[in-house]
Amino acid sequence: MLIADYTVWEPLLYLQQVEGLRRDVQVALVPPGRQVQYARDAAASRPVYAALLEPGTYYDRRGLETAFRVVPAGTV
């Protein structure tokens, strides 16, 4: 599961749907207010990653860091 913001969501879908890459990864566009619950639900059955989790971006970084131990994973 990869939670992505709108800037990388469409290119990632293109890579999956047109280029046929990593179709095993679910790419989700989730608004910041739903990210923590969405990640909690998904984490029950699969690893969860956030694309580009940088300060001041689209992600609910504070909420995600409160609910999870967030560690850099490099290129996924």
N, C-alpha and C positions, 0 to 999 in steps of 0.2 A: 504494500500500500504506500503510495507516494502522495502526500498532500501538497498541492502546488498552487501558486498564485496564478493569476490570469496571464502574466507575462511568459510563463514557461509551460502552462497547461496545454495550449494549442500546439506549440512545437512538439511537445512530448506525444500528444495524440497523433500528430502527423507521422512521427517516427514509428509509432505502433501500427497505425492503420495503413499507411502508404508504404513505408519501408519494411514493415513486418518485424520490427525489433521489439524485443521484450514484451510480448503480448501477455506474459504471465504476471506483469505488474499492473495493478489497478491504479490509475491516475485519477485523483479526485480534486475537483475544484470546490473547496469548502470555505464559506465565509468565516471571518475571524470569530464571530460570536458562537459558531458551532464547532470549531476545530477541536477543542478539548474533548467534548463528548463524542464526536466522530472518531477521534483517535483512540479514546478509551474503548469504544465498541469494536473498532477494527483490531486493536491490540490483543483482543481475546483469541484471535485465530491466525494472526500473521504479524510479521514485523512492520512497523510504521516508521516512515521517514517524512521529513518536511524538506521540500526543495528550498534552498536559499534562505535559511532561517537567520536573517540578519536583523540587527536592531533597526527599528523605524520602518519596517516593511509591513506587508500585508498580514503577516502572521501574528497570532496571539501568543507571542513568545513568553510573556509572563505567565499566562495561564498554562501553557504547555510545560514550562519549567516547574510550575507548582505541582502539576499532576504526574509528571514523568521525570526521570533522570535523563536529561538531554545531553547527548555526547556527539561531537562531530564524527561523521562516518566517511568523509571524503567522497569520492565519486561512487555513486550507487548505480 
